[in-house]
Amino acid sequence: MSSLSLAVRDSTTMLRRNLLHARRYPSLTLNLLLTPIMLLLLFVYIFGDTMSAGIGGGDRSDYIAYLVPGLLLMTIGSTTIGTAVSVSTDMSEGIIARFRTMAIHRGSVLVGHVVGSVLQSIVSVVLVGAVGVAIGFRSTDATVLEWFAAFGLLALFAMALTWIAVGMGLVSPNAEAASNNAMPLIFLPLISSTFVPVDAMPGWFQPIAEYQPFTPAIETLRGLLL
């Protein structure tokens, strides 16, 4: 077999390993998934009318349309925290030392983590999107091409954040430290344009919200879906 074939085979094996772990121990993924769903329900049903008026909307449905794209990207940030924890667990529990004694491709372990996490992120985004649709979110005037572009944006953003989470997991001494190191992936969406427009924030805070990775991605996704 060629080097590429071996790399693909070993990466597929590691992907299957990570998906089995996610299926057997779903509590971490579910706990991280609950955060954006609870925020969605909280801001729609508790603050929805007030927030809609604040962004110049007519009723709660306007704020749902504004909120859902941001929470879809926040869902990706939440899900990738599990990747940092999983990588750190592998590094600290000795399985990597065992893998090093085996004739497997060196990058296959990390590739398995990344691809598995991206797939979990996409599934989580679909679930949060389904909740959004159930409570009234509708994509207006989006073409088929724009839907494909939105899906591509979500997938690429998930891959980018996953590699960052993998790095955090590699440098963390244990799973608890990995979880703490990855917290910015949840915190940054809270200070972005997820909940309110950047223009509505205090002048000194606007550059913080504008010049960070989540705000441009959120605004792009809004433009594609709305």
CYANA upper distance limits for C-alpha pairs under 8 A (distance plus 0.5 A):
  1 MET  CA      5 SER  CA      6.47
  1 MET  CA      6 LEU  CA      6.91
  2 SER  CA      6 LEU  CA      6.80
  3 SER  CA      7 ALA  CA      6.63
  4 LEU  CA      8 VAL  CA      6.66
  5 SER  CA      9 ARG  CA      6.59
  6 LEU  CA     10 ASP  CA      6.56
  6 LEU  CA    104 ILE  CA      8.29
  6 LEU  CA    105 HIS  CA      7.42
  7 ALA  CA     11 SER  CA      6.43
  7 ALA  CA    104 ILE  CA      8.32
  7 ALA  CA    105 HIS  CA      5.93
  7 ALA  CA    107 GLY  CA      8.26
  7 ALA  CA    108 SER  CA      6.93
  8 VAL  CA     12 THR  CA      6.53
  8 VAL  CA    108 SER  CA      8.34
  9 ARG  CA     13 THR  CA      6.85
 10 ASP  CA     14 MET  CA      6.77
 10 ASP  CA    104 ILE  CA      6.74
 10 ASP  CA    105 HIS  CA      6.77
 10 ASP  CA    108 SER  CA      6.17
 11 SER  CA     15 LEU  CA      6.54
 11 SER  CA    105 HIS  CA      8.27
 11 SER  CA    107 GLY  CA      8.23
 11 SER  CA    108 SER  CA      4.73
 11 SER  CA    109 VAL  CA      7.10
 11 SER  CA    111 VAL  CA      6.47
 11 SER  CA    112 GLY  CA      5.87
 12 THR  CA     16 ARG  CA      6.69
 12 THR  CA    108 SER  CA      8.44
 12 THR  CA    112 GLY  CA      7.26
 13 THR  CA     17 ARG  CA      6.79
 13 THR  CA    112 GLY  CA      8.13
 14 MET  CA     18 ASN  CA      6.78
 14 MET  CA    108 SER  CA      6.98
 14 MET  CA    109 VAL  CA      6.21
 14 MET  CA    111 VAL  CA      8.20
 14 MET  CA    112 GLY  CA      5.20
 14 MET  CA    113 HIS  CA      7.93
 15 LEU  CA     19 LEU  CA      6.70
 15 LEU  CA    111 VAL  CA      8.00
 15 LEU  CA    112 GLY  CA      4.46
 15 LEU  CA    113 HIS  CA      7.00
 15 LEU  CA    115 VAL  CA      7.21
 15 LEU  CA    116 GLY  CA      6.22
 16 ARG  CA     20 LEU  CA      6.64
 16 ARG  CA    112 GLY  CA      8.13
 17 ARG  CA     21 HIS  CA      6.84
 17 ARG  CA    112 GLY  CA      8.37
 18 ASN  CA     22 ALA  CA      6.73
 18 ASN  CA    112 GLY  CA      7.22
 18 ASN  CA    113 HIS  CA      6.88
 18 ASN  CA    116 GLY  CA      6.72
 19 LEU  CA     23 ARG  CA      6.67
 19 LEU  CA    116 GLY  CA      6.67
 20 LEU  CA     24 ARG  CA      6.58
 21 HIS  CA     25 TYR  CA      6.38
 22 ALA  CA     26 PRO  CA      5.89
 22 ALA  CA     29 THR  CA      8.02
 26 PRO  CA     30 LEU  CA      6.62
 27 SER  CA     31 ASN  CA      6.48
 28 LEU  CA     32 LEU  CA      6.78
 28 LEU  CA     82 GLY  CA      7.11
 29 THR  CA     33 LEU  CA      6.56
 29 THR  CA     79 THR  CA      7.00
 29 THR  CA     82 GLY  CA      7.16
 30 LEU  CA     34 LEU  CA      6.64
 31 ASN  CA     35 THR  CA      7.58
 32 LEU  CA     36 PRO  CA      8.43
 32 LEU  CA     78 SER  CA      6.00
 32 LEU  CA     79 THR  CA      6.44
 32 LEU  CA     81 ILE  CA      8.44
 32 LEU  CA     82 GLY  CA      8.31
 33 LEU  CA     37 ILE  CA      7.27
 33 LEU  CA     75 THR  CA      7.15
 33 LEU  CA     78 SER  CA      7.38
 33 LEU  CA     79 THR  CA      7.25
 33 LEU  CA    124 SER  CA      7.15
 34 LEU  CA     38 MET  CA      6.40
 35 THR  CA     39 LEU  CA      6.71
 35 THR  CA     78 SER  CA      8.23
 36 PRO  CA     40 LEU  CA      6.48
 36 PRO  CA     71 LEU  CA      6.57
 36 PRO  CA     72 LEU  CA      8.44
 36 PRO  CA     74 MET  CA      7.26
 36 PRO  CA     75 THR  CA      6.35
 36 PRO  CA     78 SER  CA      8.45
 36 PRO  CA    128 VAL  CA      7.95
 37 ILE  CA     41 LEU  CA      6.79
 37 ILE  CA    128 VAL  CA      6.72
 37 ILE  CA    131 VAL  CA      8.03
 38 MET  CA     42 LEU  CA      6.43
 39 LEU  CA     43 PHE  CA      6.46
 40 LEU  CA     44 VAL  CA      6.54
 40 LEU  CA     67 LEU  CA      8.08
 40 LEU  CA     68 VAL  CA      7.94
 40 LEU  CA     71 LEU  CA      7.72
 40 LEU  CA    132 GLY  CA      8.17
 41 LEU  CA     45 TYR  CA      6.36
 41 LEU  CA     46 ILE  CA      8.30
 42 LEU  CA     46 ILE  CA      5.91
 42 LEU  CA     47 PHE  CA      7.51
 43 PHE  CA     47 PHE  CA      5.32
 43 PHE  CA     48 GLY  CA      6.06
 44 VAL  CA     48 GLY  CA      4.67
 44 VAL  CA     49 ASP  CA      8.26
 44 VAL  CA     60 ARG  CA      7.45
 44 VAL  CA     63 TYR  CA      7.80
 44 VAL  CA     64 ILE  CA      6.93
 47 PHE  CA     51 MET  CA      6.32
 48 GLY  CA     52 SER  CA      6.42
 48 GLY  CA     59 ASP  CA      8.45
 48 GLY  CA     60 ARG  CA      5.60
 48 GLY  CA     63 TYR  CA      6.76
 48 GLY  CA     64 ILE  CA      8.09
 49 ASP  CA     53 ALA  CA      6.82
 49 ASP  CA     59 ASP  CA      6.41
 49 ASP  CA     60 ARG  CA      5.44
 49 ASP  CA     63 TYR  CA      8.25
 50 THR  CA     54 GLY  CA      6.80
 51 MET  CA     55 ILE  CA      6.94
 51 MET  CA     63 TYR  CA      7.14
 51 MET  CA    196 VAL  CA      8.36
 52 SER  CA     56 GLY  CA      6.81
 52 SER  CA     57 GLY  CA      5.33
 52 SER  CA     58 GLY  CA      7.15
 52 SER  CA     59 ASP  CA      6.41
 52 SER  CA     60 ARG  CA      6.26
 52 SER  CA     61 SER  CA      8.47
 52 SER  CA     62 ASP  CA      6.62
 52 SER  CA     63 TYR  CA      5.30
 53 ALA  CA     57 GLY  CA      5.80
 53 ALA  CA     58 GLY  CA      7.07
 53 ALA  CA     59 ASP  CA      7.66
 55 ILE  CA     63 TYR  CA      8.27
 55 ILE  CA    196 VAL  CA      7.69
 55 ILE  CA    197 PRO  CA      7.81
 57 GLY  CA     62 ASP  CA      5.89
 57 GLY  CA     63 TYR  CA      7.41
 58 GLY  CA     62 ASP  CA      7.02
 59 ASP  CA     63 TYR  CA      7.80
 60 ARG  CA     64 ILE  CA      6.88
 61 SER  CA     65 ALA  CA      6.83
 61 SER  CA    136 GLY  CA      6.92
 61 SER  CA    137 PHE  CA      7.54
 62 ASP  CA     66 TYR  CA      6.90
 63 TYR  CA     67 LEU  CA      6.41
 64 ILE  CA     68 VAL  CA      6.53
 64 ILE  CA    132 GLY  CA      8.08
 64 ILE  CA    136 GLY  CA      7.46
 64 ILE  CA    137 PHE  CA      6.26
 65 ALA  CA     69 PRO  CA      8.08
 65 ALA  CA    137 PHE  CA      6.01
 65 ALA  CA    138 ARG  CA      7.25
 65 ALA  CA    139 SER  CA      8.14
 65 ALA  CA    226 LEU  CA      8.19
 66 TYR  CA     70 GLY  CA      8.20
 66 TYR  CA    194 THR  CA      8.46
 66 TYR  CA    195 PHE  CA      8.28
 66 TYR  CA    222 ARG  CA      7.89
 67 LEU  CA     71 LEU  CA      6.92
 67 LEU  CA    194 THR  CA      6.65
 67 LEU  CA    195 PHE  CA      6.48
 68 VAL  CA     72 LEU  CA      6.66
 68 VAL  CA    129 GLY  CA      7.85
 68 VAL  CA    132 GLY  CA      6.93
 68 VAL  CA    137 PHE  CA      7.80
 69 PRO  CA     73 LEU  CA      7.24
 69 PRO  CA    194 THR  CA      8.17
 69 PRO  CA    218 ILE  CA      6.71
 69 PRO  CA    221 LEU  CA      6.65
 69 PRO  CA    222 ARG  CA      6.34
 69 PRO  CA    225 LEU  CA      8.49
 70 GLY  CA     74 MET  CA      6.75
 70 GLY  CA    189 PRO  CA      8.04
 70 GLY  CA    193 SER  CA      7.81
 70 GLY  CA    194 THR  CA      4.91
 70 GLY  CA    195 PHE  CA      7.94
 70 GLY  CA    218 ILE  CA      5.78
 71 LEU  CA     75 THR  CA      6.48
 71 LEU  CA    194 THR  CA      7.16
 72 LEU  CA     76 ILE  CA      7.26
 72 LEU  CA    125 VAL  CA      6.11
 72 LEU  CA    128 VAL  CA      7.27
 72 LEU  CA    129 GLY  CA      7.44
 73 LEU  CA     77 GLY  CA      7.10
 73 LEU  CA    125 VAL  CA      8.37
 73 LEU  CA    154 LEU  CA      7.63
 73 LEU  CA    157 PHE  CA      8.50
 73 LEU  CA    189 PRO  CA      8.44
 73 LEU  CA    214 PHE  CA      8.00
 73 LEU  CA    217 ALA  CA      8.44
 73 LEU  CA    218 ILE  CA      7.43
 74 MET  CA     78 SER  CA      6.73
 74 MET  CA    185 LEU  CA      8.35
 74 MET  CA    186 ILE  CA      7.02
 74 MET  CA    189 PRO  CA      6.36
 75 THR  CA     79 THR  CA      6.64
 75 THR  CA    121 SER  CA      7.82
 75 THR  CA    124 SER  CA      7.31
 75 THR  CA    125 VAL  CA      6.76
 75 THR  CA    128 VAL  CA      8.12
 76 ILE  CA     80 THR  CA      6.78
 76 ILE  CA    121 SER  CA      5.85
 76 ILE  CA    122 ILE  CA      8.28
 76 ILE  CA    124 SER  CA      8.05
 76 ILE  CA    125 VAL  CA      7.51
 76 ILE  CA    157 PHE  CA      8.41
 76 ILE  CA    158 ALA  CA      6.34
 76 ILE  CA    161 LEU  CA      8.31
 77 GLY  CA     81 ILE  CA      7.38
 77 GLY  CA    158 ALA  CA      8.20
 77 GLY  CA    161 LEU  CA      7.34
 77 GLY  CA    185 LEU  CA      5.29
 77 GLY  CA    186 ILE  CA      6.10
 78 SER  CA     82 GLY  CA      8.23
 78 SER  CA    185 LEU  CA      7.10
 78 SER  CA    186 ILE  CA      6.13
 79 THR  CA     83 THR  CA      7.92
 79 THR  CA    117 SER  CA      8.02
 79 THR  CA    120 GLN  CA      7.83
 79 THR  CA    121 SER  CA      6.33
 79 THR  CA    124 SER  CA      8.07
 80 THR  CA     84 ALA  CA      7.23
 80 THR  CA    117 SER  CA      7.02
 80 THR  CA    121 SER  CA      7.82
 80 THR  CA    158 ALA  CA      8.30
 80 THR  CA    161 LEU  CA      7.26
 80 THR  CA    162 THR  CA      6.01
 80 THR  CA    165 ALA  CA      6.64
 80 THR  CA    185 LEU  CA      8.42
 81 ILE  CA     85 VAL  CA      6.96
 81 ILE  CA    165 ALA  CA      6.96
 81 ILE  CA    178 ALA  CA      8.48
 81 ILE  CA    179 SER  CA      6.70
 81 ILE  CA    182 ALA  CA      6.16
 81 ILE  CA    183 MET  CA      7.82
 81 ILE  CA    185 LEU  CA      7.92
 82 GLY  CA     86 SER  CA      6.55
 82 GLY  CA    179 SER  CA      8.14
 83 THR  CA     87 VAL  CA      6.58
 83 THR  CA    113 HIS  CA      7.35
 83 THR  CA    114 VAL  CA      8.26
 83 THR  CA    117 SER  CA      6.80
 83 THR  CA    162 THR  CA      7.42
 83 THR  CA    165 ALA  CA      6.65
 83 THR  CA    166 VAL  CA      6.89
 83 THR  CA    169 GLY  CA      7.96
 84 ALA  CA     88 SER  CA      6.63
 84 ALA  CA    165 ALA  CA      5.27
 84 ALA  CA    166 VAL  CA      5.78
 84 ALA  CA    167 GLY  CA      8.05
 84 ALA  CA    168 MET  CA      6.41
 84 ALA  CA    169 GLY  CA      4.65
 84 ALA  CA    170 LEU  CA      8.25
 84 ALA  CA    175 ALA  CA      8.26
 84 ALA  CA    178 ALA  CA      6.11
 84 ALA  CA    179 SER  CA      7.16
 84 ALA  CA    182 ALA  CA      7.38
 85 VAL  CA     89 THR  CA      6.57
 85 VAL  CA    169 GLY  CA      6.58
 85 VAL  CA    174 ASN  CA      8.47
 85 VAL  CA    175 ALA  CA      5.37
 85 VAL  CA    176 GLU  CA      7.89
 85 VAL  CA    178 ALA  CA      5.89
 85 VAL  CA    179 SER  CA      6.33
 86 SER  CA     90 ASP  CA      6.81
 86 SER  CA    169 GLY  CA      7.89
 86 SER  CA    175 ALA  CA      7.87
 87 VAL  CA     91 MET  CA      6.79
 87 VAL  CA    113 HIS  CA      7.93
 87 VAL  CA    166 VAL  CA      6.80
 87 VAL  CA    169 GLY  CA      5.56
 87 VAL  CA    170 LEU  CA      6.92
 88 SER  CA     92 SER  CA      6.62
 88 SER  CA    169 GLY  CA      4.93
 88 SER  CA    170 LEU  CA      6.28
 88 SER  CA    171 VAL  CA      8.30
 88 SER  CA    172 SER  CA      6.69
 88 SER  CA    173 PRO  CA      7.50
 88 SER  CA    174 ASN  CA      6.26
 88 SER  CA    175 ALA  CA      5.91
 88 SER  CA    178 ALA  CA      6.90
 89 THR  CA     93 GLU  CA      6.39
 89 THR  CA    174 ASN  CA      7.03
 89 THR  CA    175 ALA  CA      6.14
 90 ASP  CA     94 GLY  CA      7.13
 90 ASP  CA     95 ILE  CA      6.26
 90 ASP  CA     96 ILE  CA      6.71
 91 MET  CA     95 ILE  CA      7.46
 91 MET  CA     96 ILE  CA      6.37
 91 MET  CA    170 LEU  CA      7.47
 92 SER  CA    173 PRO  CA      7.47
 92 SER  CA    174 ASN  CA      6.80
 94 GLY  CA     98 ARG  CA      7.16
 95 ILE  CA     99 PHE  CA      6.74
 96 ILE  CA    100 ARG  CA      6.73
 97 ALA  CA    101 THR  CA      7.45
 98 ARG  CA    102 MET  CA      7.53
 99 PHE  CA    104 ILE  CA      7.86
100 ARG  CA    104 ILE  CA      8.37
100 ARG  CA    106 ARG  CA      8.41
104 ILE  CA    108 SER  CA      7.96
107 GLY  CA    111 VAL  CA      6.67
108 SER  CA    112 GLY  CA      6.45
109 VAL  CA    113 HIS  CA      6.93
110 LEU  CA    114 VAL  CA      6.66
110 LEU  CA    166 VAL  CA      8.00
111 VAL  CA    115 VAL  CA      6.54
112 GLY  CA    116 GLY  CA      6.41
113 HIS  CA    117 SER  CA      6.49
113 HIS  CA    166 VAL  CA      8.36
114 VAL  CA    118 VAL  CA      6.64
114 VAL  CA    159 MET  CA      7.47
114 VAL  CA    162 THR  CA      6.44
114 VAL  CA    163 TRP  CA      7.14
114 VAL  CA    166 VAL  CA      8.07
115 VAL  CA    119 LEU  CA      6.74
115 VAL  CA    159 MET  CA      8.36
116 GLY  CA    120 GLN  CA      6.75
117 SER  CA    121 SER  CA      6.52
117 SER  CA    162 THR  CA      7.22
118 VAL  CA    122 ILE  CA      6.72
118 VAL  CA    155 ALA  CA      7.46
118 VAL  CA    158 ALA  CA      6.17
118 VAL  CA    159 MET  CA      6.40
118 VAL  CA    162 THR  CA      7.54
119 LEU  CA    123 VAL  CA      6.80
120 GLN  CA    124 SER  CA      6.57
121 SER  CA    125 VAL  CA      6.57
121 SER  CA    158 ALA  CA      7.08
122 ILE  CA    126 VAL  CA      6.72
122 ILE  CA    154 LEU  CA      8.17
122 ILE  CA    155 ALA  CA      7.47
122 ILE  CA    158 ALA  CA      8.39
123 VAL  CA    127 LEU  CA      6.81
124 SER  CA    128 VAL  CA      6.71
125 VAL  CA    129 GLY  CA      6.37
126 VAL  CA    130 ALA  CA      6.51
127 LEU  CA    131 VAL  CA      6.89
128 VAL  CA    132 GLY  CA      6.74
129 GLY  CA    133 VAL  CA      6.67
130 ALA  CA    134 ALA  CA      6.60
131 VAL  CA    135 ILE  CA      6.89
132 GLY  CA    136 GLY  CA      6.84
132 GLY  CA    137 PHE  CA      5.78
133 VAL  CA    137 PHE  CA      5.00
133 VAL  CA    138 ARG  CA      6.92
139 SER  CA    225 LEU  CA      5.82
139 SER  CA    226 LEU  CA      6.03
140 THR  CA    225 LEU  CA      7.19
140 THR  CA    226 LEU  CA      5.53
141 ASP  CA    225 LEU  CA      8.19
141 ASP  CA    226 LEU  CA      7.06
142 ALA  CA    146 GLU  CA      6.33
142 ALA  CA    147 TRP  CA      7.11
142 ALA  CA    224 LEU  CA      6.97
142 ALA  CA    225 LEU  CA      5.96
142 ALA  CA    226 LEU  CA      6.86
143 THR  CA    147 TRP  CA      6.82
144 VAL  CA    148 PHE  CA      6.84
145 LEU  CA    149 ALA  CA      6.65
146 GLU  CA    150 ALA  CA      6.52
146 GLU  CA    224 LEU  CA      5.90
146 GLU  CA    225 LEU  CA      7.57
147 TRP  CA    151 PHE  CA      6.71
147 TRP  CA    224 LEU  CA      7.54
147 TRP  CA    225 LEU  CA      7.47
148 PHE  CA    152 GLY  CA      6.60
149 ALA  CA    153 LEU  CA      6.59
149 ALA  CA    224 LEU  CA      7.91
150 ALA  CA    154 LEU  CA      6.78
150 ALA  CA    221 LEU  CA      6.45
150 ALA  CA    224 LEU  CA      6.65
150 ALA  CA    225 LEU  CA      7.67
151 PHE  CA    155 ALA  CA      6.69
152 GLY  CA    156 LEU  CA      6.54
153 LEU  CA    157 PHE  CA      6.45
153 LEU  CA    217 ALA  CA      8.35
153 LEU  CA    221 LEU  CA      8.01
154 LEU  CA    158 ALA  CA      6.52
155 ALA  CA    159 MET  CA      6.74
156 LEU  CA    160 ALA  CA      6.69
157 PHE  CA    161 LEU  CA      6.69
158 ALA  CA    162 THR  CA      6.44
159 MET  CA    163 TRP  CA      6.83
160 ALA  CA    164 ILE  CA      7.05
161 LEU  CA    165 ALA  CA      6.64
161 LEU  CA    185 LEU  CA      8.37
162 THR  CA    166 VAL  CA      6.59
163 TRP  CA    167 GLY  CA      6.81
164 ILE  CA    168 MET  CA      6.86
165 ALA  CA    169 GLY  CA      6.65
165 ALA  CA    182 ALA  CA      6.94
166 VAL  CA    170 LEU  CA      6.72
167 GLY  CA    171 VAL  CA      6.95
168 MET  CA    172 SER  CA      6.65
168 MET  CA    178 ALA  CA      6.67
168 MET  CA    181 ASN  CA      6.96
168 MET  CA    182 ALA  CA      7.17
169 GLY  CA    175 ALA  CA      8.24
169 GLY  CA    178 ALA  CA      5.76
172 SER  CA    177 ALA  CA      6.15
172 SER  CA    178 ALA  CA      5.65
172 SER  CA    181 ASN  CA      8.21
173 PRO  CA    177 ALA  CA      7.02
173 PRO  CA    178 ALA  CA      8.03
174 ASN  CA    178 ALA  CA      6.83
175 ALA  CA    179 SER  CA      6.71
176 GLU  CA    180 ASN  CA      6.87
177 ALA  CA    181 ASN  CA      6.50
178 ALA  CA    182 ALA  CA      6.66
179 SER  CA    183 MET  CA      6.95
182 ALA  CA    186 ILE  CA      8.32
183 MET  CA    187 PHE  CA      6.66
184 PRO  CA    188 LEU  CA      6.03
185 LEU  CA    189 PRO  CA      7.86
186 ILE  CA    190 LEU  CA      7.67
187 PHE  CA    191 ILE  CA      7.51
188 LEU  CA    192 SER  CA      6.88
188 LEU  CA    212 GLN  CA      8.30
188 LEU  CA    214 PHE  CA      7.54
189 PRO  CA    193 SER  CA      7.99
189 PRO  CA    194 THR  CA      6.73
189 PRO  CA    214 PHE  CA      6.58
189 PRO  CA    215 THR  CA      8.14
190 LEU  CA    194 THR  CA      7.22
190 LEU  CA    195 PHE  CA      8.03
191 ILE  CA    208 ILE  CA      8.29
191 ILE  CA    209 ALA  CA      6.13
192 SER  CA    198 VAL  CA      7.85
192 SER  CA    209 ALA  CA      5.13
192 SER  CA    210 GLU  CA      7.34
192 SER  CA    212 GLN  CA      8.17
192 SER  CA    214 PHE  CA      6.92
192 SER  CA    215 THR  CA      5.75
193 SER  CA    197 PRO  CA      5.63
193 SER  CA    198 VAL  CA      6.11
193 SER  CA    209 ALA  CA      7.33
193 SER  CA    210 GLU  CA      8.25
193 SER  CA    215 THR  CA      6.02
193 SER  CA    218 ILE  CA      7.73
193 SER  CA    219 GLU  CA      8.27
194 THR  CA    215 THR  CA      7.91
194 THR  CA    218 ILE  CA      7.55
196 VAL  CA    200 ALA  CA      7.24
196 VAL  CA    201 MET  CA      8.31
197 PRO  CA    201 MET  CA      7.74
198 VAL  CA    206 GLN  CA      6.34
198 VAL  CA    209 ALA  CA      7.07
198 VAL  CA    210 GLU  CA      7.24
199 ASP  CA    206 GLN  CA      7.55
201 MET  CA    205 PHE  CA      6.95
201 MET  CA    206 GLN  CA      6.43
202 PRO  CA    206 GLN  CA      6.80
203 GLY  CA    207 PRO  CA      8.43
205 PHE  CA    209 ALA  CA      7.08
206 GLN  CA    210 GLU  CA      6.47
207 PRO  CA    211 TYR  CA      6.22
208 ILE  CA    212 GLN  CA      7.36
209 ALA  CA    215 THR  CA      7.32
210 GLU  CA    215 THR  CA      6.39
210 GLU  CA    216 PRO  CA      7.90
211 TYR  CA    215 THR  CA      7.90
212 GLN  CA    216 PRO  CA      8.07
213 PRO  CA    217 ALA  CA      7.21
214 PHE  CA    218 ILE  CA      6.44
215 THR  CA    219 GLU  CA      6.62
216 PRO  CA    220 THR  CA      6.57
217 ALA  CA    221 LEU  CA      6.65
218 ILE  CA    222 ARG  CA      6.66
219 GLU  CA    223 GLY  CA      6.64
220 THR  CA    224 LEU  CA      6.82
221 LEU  CA    225 LEU  CA      6.64
222 ARG  CA    226 LEU  CA      6.05
